[in-house]
Amino acid sequence: MDIFSASQATWRVFKGSGTPHTAYQARVQALDSEIRQEHVVITASFGRILSSVMLDSFLPNRRLNVHPSLLPAYRGPAPIQHTILNDEKETGVSVIEMTKWKDGIDAGAVWGTARVPLHEKAMFPELRDTLAYLGGRLLVSVLRDMRAGRAIPQAQALLESAPRAPTITALDSCVNFSTMSAEDVLRRHCAISHQRSIITCLPTLKIVQLHAPSILDTPPEDLSHLPGTATFQKSTRSLVIRCSDGSVLSVPLIKQQDKAMMEAREWWNGAKGLGLVGDDGLRFLNEFDYLLQ
């Protein structure tokens, strides 16, 4: 058995025409068809596209991928993140046949699926681990059924409306308080903070990262109702920010561009010293994604 990580230097050699891949391909193709049927290539949340040359080293029904979504929903490299972002109530894993690039990504026949409910405020690392365990059990079940001749693949439904799961970019981390509720912002944090901190922007065009946010049930009376307005709340020692539907986000830790992370009180005192805090509090920009392009 050969095991490769998509992040390892060995994969960069193995995927092309380098010696490891060429030797393995020759070894497999030298086997007679009966023995060759026992060879399987398996990927799980691999994040890379296997070449046609590599896939041709295996029979079509011996190329398996464990994908963390209920396909055809969330085809693409970031299914878990988009599942959380879209506030899905259920998710799962699918074991599918790997197809070549020209035939579509994550579009192969489905050998098996397993479902799991998605609880409120689920974080990416937690859901990833849950789906990894579920996917491992499902894969073992599918392989056993394949060996016993009980497994029957089903073609994926052709649903143009099925949500996609493109790569998470810097633009996904941008918070617009005029269009997002506190719940929306928190969900974004849960989905992508393991790879990108959620951000807002000061009138000085300095980017500000918002860490460990939560929803504040009882906002201070002096907080403006204008989305994007912020003040410091002593009782919670956090920066509180008005969001689109009148809800309020509480943020205890701040990291401003070119500065170290600090507690909200320390950051707030610094903002006042720079003249960023007026009678109505501090205003964040609601549209600043052009700064990241």
C-alpha positions as a Markdown table, in Angstrom:
| # | Residue | x | y | z |
|---|---|---|---|---|
| 1 | Met | 0.0 | 0.0 | 0.0 |
| 2 | Asp | 1.3 | 3.5 | -0.9 |
| 3 | Ile | 0.1 | 6.5 | 1.1 |
| 4 | Phe | 0.6 | 10.1 | -0.1 |
| 5 | Ser | -0.5 | 13.4 | 1.5 |
| 6 | Ala | -1.5 | 16.2 | -0.9 |
| 7 | Ser | 0.9 | 18.5 | 1.0 |
| 8 | Gln | 3.9 | 16.2 | 0.9 |
| 9 | Ala | 6.8 | 16.9 | -1.5 |
| 10 | Thr | 6.5 | 13.2 | -2.6 |
| 11 | Trp | 3.1 | 13.9 | -4.1 |
| 12 | Arg | 4.6 | 16.5 | -6.4 |
| 13 | Val | 6.8 | 13.8 | -7.9 |
| 14 | Phe | 4.2 | 11.0 | -7.8 |
| 15 | Lys | 1.5 | 12.9 | -9.6 |
| 16 | Gly | 3.5 | 13.5 | -12.8 |
| 17 | Ser | 5.9 | 11.4 | -14.8 |
| 18 | Gly | 8.4 | 11.1 | -12.1 |
| 19 | Thr | 10.0 | 7.8 | -11.2 |
| 20 | Pro | 7.7 | 6.8 | -8.3 |
| 21 | His | 4.6 | 7.1 | -10.4 |
| 22 | Thr | 6.1 | 5.6 | -13.6 |
| 23 | Ala | 7.4 | 2.6 | -11.6 |
| 24 | Tyr | 4.0 | 2.1 | -9.9 |
| 25 | Gln | 2.1 | 2.4 | -13.2 |
| 26 | Ala | 4.3 | -0.2 | -14.8 |
| 27 | Arg | 3.9 | -2.5 | -11.8 |
| 28 | Val | 0.1 | -2.3 | -11.9 |
| 29 | Gln | -0.3 | -2.7 | -15.7 |
| 30 | Ala | 2.0 | -5.7 | -15.6 |
| 31 | Leu | -0.6 | -7.6 | -13.5 |
| 32 | Asp | -3.2 | -9.7 | -15.2 |
| 33 | Ser | -6.8 | -8.3 | -15.1 |
| 34 | Glu | -8.0 | -10.7 | -12.3 |
| 35 | Ile | -5.3 | -9.5 | -9.9 |
| 36 | Arg | -5.6 | -5.9 | -11.1 |
| 37 | Gln | -9.2 | -5.8 | -9.9 |
| 38 | Glu | -8.0 | -6.1 | -6.4 |
| 39 | His | -6.1 | -2.8 | -6.6 |
| 40 | Val | -7.9 | 0.3 | -5.4 |
| 41 | Val | -7.0 | 4.0 | -5.2 |
| 42 | Ile | -8.7 | 5.9 | -2.4 |
| 43 | Thr | -8.6 | 9.6 | -1.7 |
| 44 | Ala | -10.3 | 11.4 | 1.2 |
| 45 | Ser | -10.6 | 15.3 | 1.2 |
| 46 | Phe | -7.4 | 15.2 | -0.9 |
| 47 | Gly | -7.8 | 18.6 | -2.5 |
| 48 | Arg | -5.8 | 17.6 | -5.6 |
| 49 | Ile | -6.8 | 16.4 | -9.1 |
| 50 | Leu | -5.4 | 13.0 | -10.0 |
| 51 | Ser | -4.1 | 12.9 | -13.6 |
| 52 | Ser | -5.7 | 10.8 | -16.3 |
| 53 | Val | -2.5 | 8.7 | -16.5 |
| 54 | Met | -2.7 | 7.8 | -12.8 |
| 55 | Leu | -6.5 | 7.1 | -12.9 |
| 56 | Asp | -6.0 | 4.8 | -15.9 |
| 57 | Ser | -3.7 | 2.6 | -13.8 |
| 58 | Phe | -6.9 | 1.5 | -12.0 |
| 59 | Leu | -10.2 | 0.0 | -13.2 |
| 60 | Pro | -13.0 | 2.7 | -13.2 |
| 61 | Asn | -14.9 | 1.0 | -10.4 |
| 62 | Arg | -11.7 | 0.8 | -8.3 |
| 63 | Arg | -11.2 | 4.6 | -8.0 |
| 64 | Leu | -12.8 | 5.8 | -4.8 |
| 65 | Asn | -13.1 | 9.2 | -3.2 |
| 66 | Val | -14.5 | 10.0 | 0.3 |
| 67 | His | -16.2 | 13.4 | 0.0 |
| 68 | Pro | -17.6 | 15.2 | 3.0 |
| 69 | Ser | -21.0 | 16.2 | 1.7 |
| 70 | Leu | -24.2 | 14.6 | 0.5 |
| 71 | Leu | -23.5 | 14.8 | -3.2 |
| 72 | Pro | -24.5 | 16.3 | -5.6 |
| 73 | Ala | -24.6 | 19.1 | -3.0 |
| 74 | Tyr | -21.3 | 20.9 | -2.4 |
| 75 | Arg | -19.1 | 19.6 | -5.1 |
| 76 | Gly | -15.7 | 21.3 | -4.8 |
| 77 | Pro | -12.7 | 21.7 | -2.4 |
| 78 | Ala | -14.5 | 23.4 | 0.6 |
| 79 | Pro | -17.7 | 21.4 | 1.3 |
| 80 | Ile | -17.6 | 21.6 | 5.1 |
| 81 | Gln | -17.1 | 25.3 | 5.1 |
| 82 | His | -20.0 | 26.0 | 2.8 |
| 83 | Thr | -22.2 | 23.6 | 4.6 |
| 84 | Ile | -21.8 | 25.7 | 7.7 |
| 85 | Leu | -22.0 | 29.0 | 5.9 |
| 86 | Asn | -25.3 | 28.0 | 4.4 |
| 87 | Asp | -26.7 | 27.0 | 7.8 |
| 88 | Glu | -27.6 | 23.5 | 6.6 |
| 89 | Lys | -29.3 | 21.3 | 9.2 |
| 90 | Glu | -27.9 | 18.0 | 7.9 |
| 91 | Thr | -24.8 | 16.9 | 6.1 |
| 92 | Gly | -22.8 | 13.7 | 5.6 |
| 93 | Val | -20.3 | 11.9 | 3.5 |
| 94 | Ser | -20.3 | 10.2 | 0.1 |
| 95 | Val | -18.1 | 7.5 | -1.3 |
| 96 | Ile | -17.9 | 8.1 | -5.0 |
| 97 | Glu | -16.1 | 6.9 | -8.1 |
| 98 | Met | -13.3 | 9.3 | -9.1 |
| 99 | Thr | -13.8 | 10.6 | -12.6 |
| 100 | Lys | -11.4 | 12.4 | -14.9 |
| 101 | Trp | -11.3 | 16.2 | -15.0 |
| 102 | Lys | -13.2 | 16.3 | -18.3 |
| 103 | Asp | -16.1 | 14.3 | -16.8 |
| 104 | Gly | -16.5 | 16.7 | -13.8 |
| 105 | Ile | -15.2 | 17.1 | -10.3 |
| 106 | Asp | -16.9 | 15.1 | -7.6 |
| 107 | Ala | -19.4 | 14.0 | -10.2 |
| 108 | Gly | -18.8 | 10.2 | -10.2 |
| 109 | Ala | -21.3 | 7.5 | -9.3 |
| 110 | Val | -22.1 | 7.2 | -5.6 |
| 111 | Trp | -21.3 | 3.9 | -3.9 |
| 112 | Gly | -22.6 | 4.9 | -0.5 |
| 113 | Thr | -23.7 | 7.8 | 1.7 |
| 114 | Ala | -24.0 | 8.4 | 5.5 |
| 115 | Arg | -25.9 | 11.3 | 7.1 |
| 116 | Val | -25.4 | 13.3 | 10.3 |
| 117 | Pro | -27.4 | 16.2 | 11.8 |
| 118 | Leu | -25.6 | 19.5 | 11.9 |
| 119 | His | -26.1 | 21.2 | 15.3 |
| 120 | Glu | -26.2 | 25.0 | 15.8 |
| 121 | Lys | -22.8 | 26.8 | 16.1 |
| 122 | Ala | -20.9 | 23.8 | 14.8 |
| 123 | Met | -17.2 | 24.6 | 14.2 |
| 124 | Phe | -15.2 | 23.4 | 11.2 |
| 125 | Pro | -12.7 | 21.3 | 13.2 |
| 126 | Glu | -15.4 | 19.6 | 15.1 |
| 127 | Leu | -17.5 | 18.8 | 12.0 |
| 128 | Arg | -14.4 | 17.8 | 10.0 |
| 129 | Asp | -13.5 | 15.2 | 12.7 |
| 130 | Thr | -17.1 | 13.9 | 12.9 |
| 131 | Leu | -17.2 | 13.4 | 9.1 |
| 132 | Ala | -13.8 | 11.8 | 9.0 |
| 133 | Tyr | -14.9 | 9.2 | 11.5 |
| 134 | Leu | -18.2 | 8.7 | 9.6 |
| 135 | Gly | -16.4 | 8.5 | 6.3 |
| 136 | Gly | -14.0 | 5.9 | 7.5 |
| 137 | Arg | -16.8 | 3.7 | 8.7 |
| 138 | Leu | -18.7 | 4.2 | 5.4 |
| 139 | Leu | -15.6 | 3.4 | 3.3 |
| 140 | Val | -15.1 | 0.1 | 5.2 |
| 141 | Ser | -18.7 | -0.8 | 4.6 |
| 142 | Val | -18.5 | 0.0 | 0.9 |
| 143 | Leu | -15.3 | -2.0 | 0.4 |
| 144 | Arg | -16.8 | -5.0 | 2.2 |
| 145 | Asp | -19.9 | -4.8 | 0.0 |
| 146 | Met | -17.8 | -4.5 | -3.1 |
| 147 | Arg | -15.9 | -7.6 | -2.3 |
| 148 | Ala | -19.1 | -9.4 | -1.6 |
| 149 | Gly | -20.6 | -8.2 | -4.9 |
| 150 | Arg | -23.4 | -6.4 | -3.1 |
| 151 | Ala | -22.3 | -2.8 | -3.9 |
| 152 | Ile | -24.2 | -1.1 | -6.7 |
| 153 | Pro | -23.2 | 2.5 | -7.6 |
| 154 | Gln | -25.9 | 5.1 | -8.4 |
| 155 | Ala | -25.4 | 7.9 | -10.8 |
| 156 | Gln | -25.6 | 11.3 | -9.2 |
| 157 | Ala | -28.8 | 13.3 | -9.8 |
| 158 | Leu | -28.4 | 16.2 | -12.2 |
| 159 | Leu | -29.3 | 19.1 | -10.0 |
| 160 | Glu | -28.3 | 22.5 | -11.5 |
| 161 | Ser | -29.6 | 24.1 | -8.3 |
| 162 | Ala | -27.3 | 22.1 | -6.0 |
| 163 | Pro | -25.0 | 24.4 | -4.0 |
| 164 | Arg | -21.3 | 24.4 | -4.8 |
| 165 | Ala | -18.3 | 24.5 | -2.6 |
| 166 | Pro | -15.6 | 26.7 | -4.2 |
| 167 | Thr | -12.2 | 27.4 | -2.5 |
| 168 | Ile | -12.4 | 29.8 | 0.4 |
| 169 | Thr | -10.8 | 33.1 | -0.4 |
| 170 | Ala | -9.9 | 36.3 | 1.4 |
| 171 | Leu | -13.2 | 37.8 | 0.2 |
| 172 | Asp | -15.1 | 35.1 | 2.2 |
| 173 | Ser | -13.6 | 36.5 | 5.4 |
| 174 | Cys | -15.0 | 40.0 | 4.9 |
| 175 | Val | -17.8 | 41.1 | 7.3 |
| 176 | Asn | -20.4 | 43.5 | 6.1 |
| 177 | Phe | -22.5 | 44.7 | 9.1 |
| 178 | Ser | -25.1 | 46.3 | 6.9 |
| 179 | Thr | -26.1 | 43.0 | 5.3 |
| 180 | Met | -25.0 | 40.4 | 7.9 |
| 181 | Ser | -26.7 | 39.6 | 11.2 |
| 182 | Ala | -24.7 | 38.7 | 14.3 |
| 183 | Glu | -25.7 | 35.1 | 13.6 |
| 184 | Asp | -24.4 | 35.4 | 10.0 |
| 185 | Val | -21.1 | 36.7 | 11.3 |
| 186 | Leu | -20.7 | 34.0 | 13.9 |
| 187 | Arg | -21.5 | 31.3 | 11.4 |
| 188 | Arg | -18.8 | 32.7 | 9.1 |
| 189 | His | -16.4 | 32.5 | 12.0 |
| 190 | Cys | -17.4 | 28.9 | 12.7 |
| 191 | Ala | -16.9 | 27.9 | 9.1 |
| 192 | Ile | -13.6 | 29.5 | 8.1 |
| 193 | Ser | -11.7 | 30.8 | 11.2 |
| 194 | His | -9.4 | 27.8 | 11.2 |
| 195 | Gln | -8.0 | 29.1 | 7.9 |
| 196 | Arg | -8.9 | 32.7 | 7.7 |
| 197 | Ser | -9.9 | 35.1 | 10.5 |
| 198 | Ile | -13.1 | 37.1 | 9.8 |
| 199 | Ile | -12.2 | 40.8 | 9.2 |
| 200 | Thr | -13.7 | 44.3 | 9.1 |
| 201 | Cys | -12.1 | 47.6 | 8.2 |
| 202 | Leu | -11.5 | 51.0 | 9.9 |
| 203 | Pro | -12.1 | 54.3 | 8.2 |
| 204 | Thr | -8.3 | 54.5 | 8.1 |
| 205 | Leu | -8.4 | 51.5 | 5.7 |
| 206 | Lys | -6.7 | 49.3 | 8.3 |
| 207 | Ile | -7.9 | 45.7 | 8.4 |
| 208 | Val | -9.1 | 44.4 | 11.8 |
| 209 | Gln | -9.5 | 40.8 | 12.7 |
| 210 | Leu | -12.3 | 39.8 | 15.0 |
| 211 | His | -11.5 | 36.8 | 17.3 |
| 212 | Ala | -13.7 | 34.6 | 19.5 |
| 213 | Pro | -17.0 | 36.4 | 18.6 |
| 214 | Ser | -20.3 | 35.7 | 20.2 |
| 215 | Ile | -23.9 | 37.0 | 20.0 |
| 216 | Leu | -24.8 | 39.5 | 22.7 |
| 217 | Asp | -28.3 | 39.2 | 24.0 |
| 218 | Thr | -28.5 | 42.4 | 26.0 |
| 219 | Pro | -26.7 | 45.2 | 24.1 |
| 220 | Pro | -25.7 | 48.5 | 25.9 |
| 221 | Glu | -28.3 | 51.2 | 25.6 |
| 222 | Asp | -25.9 | 53.8 | 24.2 |
| 223 | Leu | -25.0 | 51.6 | 21.2 |
| 224 | Ser | -26.2 | 53.2 | 18.0 |
| 225 | His | -28.7 | 51.3 | 15.8 |
| 226 | Leu | -26.6 | 52.1 | 12.7 |
| 227 | Pro | -25.0 | 48.8 | 11.4 |
| 228 | Gly | -21.2 | 48.8 | 11.8 |
| 229 | Thr | -21.2 | 51.1 | 14.8 |
| 230 | Ala | -19.2 | 49.8 | 17.8 |
| 231 | Thr | -18.5 | 50.6 | 21.4 |
| 232 | Phe | -16.7 | 49.0 | 24.4 |
| 233 | Gln | -18.8 | 47.3 | 27.0 |
| 234 | Lys | -17.2 | 47.1 | 30.4 |
| 235 | Ser | -19.4 | 44.4 | 31.8 |
| 236 | Thr | -18.3 | 41.9 | 29.1 |
| 237 | Arg | -14.9 | 43.4 | 28.5 |
| 238 | Ser | -15.6 | 43.2 | 24.8 |
| 239 | Leu | -16.2 | 45.3 | 21.7 |
| 240 | Val | -19.8 | 45.3 | 20.8 |
| 241 | Ile | -20.9 | 45.9 | 17.2 |
| 242 | Arg | -24.4 | 46.6 | 15.7 |
| 243 | Cys | -25.3 | 44.2 | 12.9 |
| 244 | Ser | -27.9 | 44.4 | 10.1 |
| 245 | Asp | -31.1 | 43.2 | 11.9 |
| 246 | Gly | -30.4 | 45.1 | 15.1 |
| 247 | Ser | -28.5 | 42.1 | 16.6 |
| 248 | Val | -25.2 | 42.7 | 18.3 |
| 249 | Leu | -21.9 | 41.0 | 18.0 |
| 250 | Ser | -19.5 | 40.8 | 21.0 |
| 251 | Val | -15.8 | 40.5 | 20.3 |
| 252 | Pro | -13.3 | 40.1 | 23.2 |
| 253 | Leu | -10.1 | 39.9 | 21.1 |
| 254 | Ile | -8.9 | 42.2 | 18.3 |
| 255 | Lys | -6.0 | 42.1 | 16.0 |
| 256 | Gln | -5.5 | 45.2 | 13.9 |
| 257 | Gln | -3.3 | 45.2 | 10.8 |
| 258 | Asp | 0.4 | 45.5 | 11.6 |
| 259 | Lys | -0.3 | 45.1 | 15.3 |
| 260 | Ala | -0.3 | 42.2 | 17.8 |
| 261 | Met | -3.6 | 40.6 | 19.0 |
| 262 | Met | -4.9 | 42.4 | 22.1 |
| 263 | Glu | -7.9 | 42.4 | 24.4 |
| 264 | Ala | -10.8 | 44.6 | 23.3 |
| 265 | Arg | -10.3 | 47.1 | 26.1 |
| 266 | Glu | -6.7 | 47.8 | 25.3 |
| 267 | Trp | -7.5 | 48.1 | 21.6 |
| 268 | Trp | -10.4 | 50.4 | 22.3 |
| 269 | Asn | -8.2 | 52.7 | 24.3 |
| 270 | Gly | -5.8 | 52.9 | 21.5 |
| 271 | Ala | -8.6 | 53.7 | 19.0 |
| 272 | Lys | -9.8 | 56.5 | 21.2 |
| 273 | Gly | -6.2 | 57.9 | 21.4 |
| 274 | Leu | -6.1 | 58.0 | 17.6 |
| 275 | Gly | -9.4 | 59.9 | 17.4 |
| 276 | Leu | -11.4 | 57.1 | 15.8 |
| 277 | Val | -14.1 | 57.1 | 18.5 |
| 278 | Gly | -16.7 | 59.8 | 18.3 |
| 279 | Asp | -19.8 | 60.6 | 20.3 |
| 280 | Asp | -21.7 | 57.8 | 18.7 |
| 281 | Gly | -18.9 | 55.3 | 19.0 |
| 282 | Leu | -16.6 | 53.9 | 16.3 |
| 283 | Arg | -17.7 | 53.2 | 12.8 |
| 284 | Phe | -16.4 | 50.2 | 10.7 |
| 285 | Leu | -16.6 | 50.3 | 7.0 |
| 286 | Asn | -19.3 | 48.0 | 5.6 |
| 287 | Glu | -17.8 | 47.6 | 2.1 |
| 288 | Phe | -14.1 | 47.2 | 1.8 |
| 289 | Asp | -13.5 | 44.1 | -0.2 |
| 290 | Tyr | -12.0 | 46.1 | -3.0 |
| 291 | Leu | -8.9 | 46.5 | -0.7 |
| 292 | Leu | -8.3 | 42.7 | -1.0 |
| 293 | Gln | -8.5 | 42.4 | -4.8 |
